[in-house]
Amino acid sequence: MKSFDYQRAGAFGDVSAAADGSAIIAGGTNLLDLMKLEVMTPDRLIDINHLDLHDIEETDKGGLKIGALVTNSDLAADMRVRRDWPVLAKALLAGASGQLRNKATTGGNLLQRTRCYYFYDTAMPCNKREPGSGCAAIGGFNRIHAILGASDACIATHPSDMAVAMMALGAEVEVMGKDGETRRMPLDELYLLPGDTPHREMVLAPQDLITAVTLPAPADGRHVYRKVRDRASYAFALVSVAAVVDVKDGKIARANLAFGGLAPKPWRDTAVEDALVGREPSEAVFGEAADALLKNAKGQGGNDFKLPLVRRTLKAVLEEATR
């Protein structure tokens, strides 16, 4: 690990005043691993754990404002989340281990880096780690990699479970900029697809700080989170589906769907939802939704199995959600 300076932020201004080459640390469950391998080599760590970002508050519109430093364990255990946004609690409990959830934070979970093997191996070419060096995963061992949203420069996936559920719920992210002003954006707009610049993963500027995530008021419907992985504990998703589906008078009135393990960011496609809304649940309708999801999907050889796997997983989730 490269040596670094350490600073404890006592105010938000300490983050906005941070010099280039600094990194923010909260739980550190991903950052410290990357620093040990020298995939990330910040000159200074800014510890934000003493900032006032630990609360979960109800909003005037019936939603929930989650501070960026709320741990995954505390968020999953919150009775309001378990009652009104259960897909989020289910996704959180499907991620990592109890020890890691005790440390991992809401903001950090959104910002975690890919678990692509080649990104972690500094002896291998990786456009995300070293722009212009190539992508060893293309033509290499790519079992966990993307079938949607990838490019010729990068096929890495985003690993978060929490972010997939938040995407299905229509969450918004609050970001404080260097000027101290706070802006809000849909979670989907936080992430960038790789294109020709896979090293740029998000729209955040270096001194930007995620301060909160806001959930909208609870929506009617059944909440389902299904994660398909290689083993039952502490494994990242090969395919995951977060669903909030409401059936009224025998027809699907709402179908909020987001997917993990398939793309460089948590994936939501309104065409999939449009294929379901207003129709009676059936195997044929579920198949059309899967067709819409996979319209532009592309396997890389080692991950071709994801194409039929996500089709089966989506069908199983929709069958459960529309019973």
Residue pairs with C-beta under 8 A, 6 or more apart in sequence:
1 35
1 36
1 38
2 35
2 38
2 41
4 35
4 41
4 42
4 43
4 44
4 45
5 43
5 44
5 45
6 44
6 45
6 47
7 14
7 18
7 44
7 45
7 46
7 47
8 47
8 49
8 50
9 15
9 46
9 47
9 48
9 50
9 51
10 50
11 51
12 51
12 176
12 180
12 209
13 180
14 46
15 24
15 46
15 48
15 176
15 207
15 209
16 176
16 177
16 178
16 179
16 180
16 207
16 209
17 207
18 24
18 44
18 46
18 206
18 207
19 43
19 44
20 206
21 42
21 43
21 44
22 42
22 43
22 44
22 45
22 46
22 206
23 31
23 40
23 42
23 44
23 45
23 46
24 45
24 46
24 48
24 209
25 31
25 32
25 45
25 46
25 47
25 48
26 47
26 48
26 49
26 68
26 69
26 105
26 107
26 108
27 71
27 103
27 104
27 105
27 108
28 103
28 108
29 96
29 100
29 103
29 104
29 108
29 112
30 108
30 112
30 113
31 40
31 108
34 40
34 113
34 120
35 41
35 42
37 120
37 122
38 122
39 113
39 119
39 120
39 122
39 129
48 69
48 209
49 69
51 69
52 67
53 67
53 68
53 69
53 70
53 107
53 211
53 212
54 67
54 69
54 70
55 65
55 67
55 70
56 64
56 65
56 66
56 67
56 70
56 74
56 75
56 78
56 80
56 81
57 64
57 65
58 64
58 65
58 80
59 65
59 214
61 216
61 217
62 216
62 217
62 218
63 214
63 215
63 216
63 217
64 80
64 81
64 84
64 85
64 214
64 215
65 212
65 213
65 214
65 215
66 75
66 106
66 212
66 213
66 214
66 215
67 106
67 211
67 212
68 105
68 106
68 107
68 108
68 209
68 210
68 211
68 212
68 213
69 105
69 106
69 107
70 105
70 106
71 101
71 102
71 103
71 104
71 105
71 106
72 92
72 95
72 96
72 100
72 101
72 102
72 104
72 105
72 106
72 109
72 162
73 92
73 98
73 101
73 102
75 81
75 88
75 89
75 92
75 106
75 162
76 82
76 88
76 89
76 92
76 93
76 101
77 89
78 89
81 88
81 89
82 89
84 218
85 165
85 169
85 215
85 218
85 223
86 223
87 165
87 168
87 169
87 223
87 224
87 225
87 242
87 243
87 244
88 162
88 165
88 166
88 169
88 215
90 165
90 223
90 224
90 225
91 161
91 162
91 164
91 165
91 225
91 227
91 240
91 242
92 101
92 161
92 162
92 165
93 101
94 161
94 225
94 227
94 240
95 101
95 109
95 160
95 161
95 162
96 104
96 234
97 233
97 234
106 162
106 213
107 209
107 210
107 211
107 213
109 160
109 162
109 163
110 160
110 162
110 163
110 166
110 173
110 187
110 190
110 210
110 213
111 202
111 210
112 158
112 159
112 160
113 119
113 201
114 128
114 156
114 157
114 158
114 159
114 264
115 144
115 157
115 159
115 236
116 126
116 128
116 137
116 144
116 145
116 156
116 157
117 124
117 137
117 141
117 144
118 124
118 125
118 126
118 135
118 136
118 137
118 140
119 126
119 128
119 129
119 156
122 129
124 136
125 133
125 134
125 135
125 136
126 133
126 134
126 135
126 136
127 133
127 134
127 135
127 153
127 154
127 194
127 198
127 199
128 154
128 156
128 194
128 198
128 199
128 201
129 199
131 197
131 198
131 199
135 152
135 153
135 154
135 155
135 198
137 145
137 154
137 155
137 156
137 300
138 152
138 155
138 300
139 300
139 301
141 302
142 155
142 300
142 301
142 302
142 303
143 238
143 302
143 303
144 157
144 236
144 238
144 261
144 303
145 155
145 156
145 157
145 300
145 302
145 303
146 155
146 156
146 157
146 262
146 263
146 264
146 300
146 303
147 262
147 263
147 294
147 297
147 298
147 299
147 300
147 303
147 306
147 307
147 310
148 259
148 262
148 263
148 267
148 293
148 296
148 297
148 298
149 193
149 194
149 262
149 263
149 264
149 265
149 267
150 156
150 194
150 263
150 264
150 298
151 193
151 194
151 195
151 196
151 198
153 194
153 195
153 196
153 197
153 198
154 194
154 198
154 264
155 300
156 194
156 198
156 264
157 260
157 261
157 262
157 263
157 264
158 191
158 260
158 263
158 264
158 265
158 266
159 236
159 237
159 260
160 260
160 266
161 225
161 227
161 237
161 240
161 260
163 187
163 260
163 266
164 225
164 237
164 240
164 241
164 242
164 258
164 259
164 260
164 266
165 225
165 242
165 258
166 187
166 213
166 215
166 266
167 187
167 188
167 242
167 258
167 266
167 267
167 268
168 242
168 243
168 244
168 256
168 257
168 258
168 268
169 215
169 216
169 219
169 242
169 244
169 256
170 186
170 187
170 215
170 216
170 256
171 186
171 187
171 213
171 214
171 215
171 216
172 184
172 185
172 186
172 187
172 213
172 214
172 216
173 184
173 185
173 186
173 187
173 190
173 210
173 212
173 213
173 214
174 182
174 183
174 184
174 210
174 211
174 212
174 213
174 214
175 182
175 183
175 184
175 185
175 204
175 208
175 209
175 210
175 211
176 182
176 208
176 209
176 211
177 183
177 205
177 207
177 208
178 205
178 207
178 208
182 211
184 214
185 203
187 213
187 266
188 265
188 266
188 268
189 203
190 202
190 203
190 204
191 201
191 202
191 203
191 264
191 265
191 266
192 200
192 201
192 202
192 203
192 265
193 263
193 264
193 265
194 264
198 264
201 264
204 210
219 244
219 246
219 254
219 256
220 246
220 253
220 254
221 244
221 245
221 246
221 247
221 253
221 254
221 256
221 321
222 243
222 244
222 245
222 246
222 320
222 321
222 322
222 323
223 243
223 244
224 241
224 242
224 243
224 245
224 317
224 320
224 321
225 240
225 241
225 242
225 243
226 240
226 241
226 313
226 316
226 317
226 320
227 237
227 239
227 240
227 260
228 237
228 238
228 239
228 240
228 261
228 309
228 313
229 235
229 236
229 237
229 238
230 238
236 261
237 260
237 261
238 261
238 306
238 309
239 259
239 260
239 261
239 262
239 306
239 309
239 310
239 313
240 259
240 260
240 261
240 313
241 257
241 258
241 259
241 260
241 310
241 313
241 314
241 317
242 257
242 258
242 259
242 260
243 255
243 256
243 257
243 317
243 318
243 321
244 254
244 255
244 256
245 252
245 254
245 255
245 256
245 257
245 276
245 318
245 321
245 322
246 252
246 253
246 254
246 255
247 253
247 281
247 322
250 280
251 278
251 279
251 280
252 276
252 277
252 278
252 279
252 280
252 281
252 285
252 322
253 277
253 278
254 277
255 272
255 273
255 276
255 277
255 289
255 318
256 273
257 268
257 269
257 272
257 273
257 289
257 314
258 266
258 267
258 268
259 266
259 267
259 268
259 293
259 310
260 266
260 267
261 306
262 297
262 306
262 310
269 292
269 293
271 292
271 293
271 295
272 289
272 290
272 292
272 293
273 289
274 292
275 285
275 288
275 289
275 291
275 292
276 285
276 286
276 289
276 318
279 285
281 318
281 319
281 322
283 315
286 314
286 315
286 318
286 319
287 311
287 315
289 314
289 318
290 310
290 311
290 314
290 315
293 310
293 314
294 307
294 310
294 311
297 307
299 306
299 307
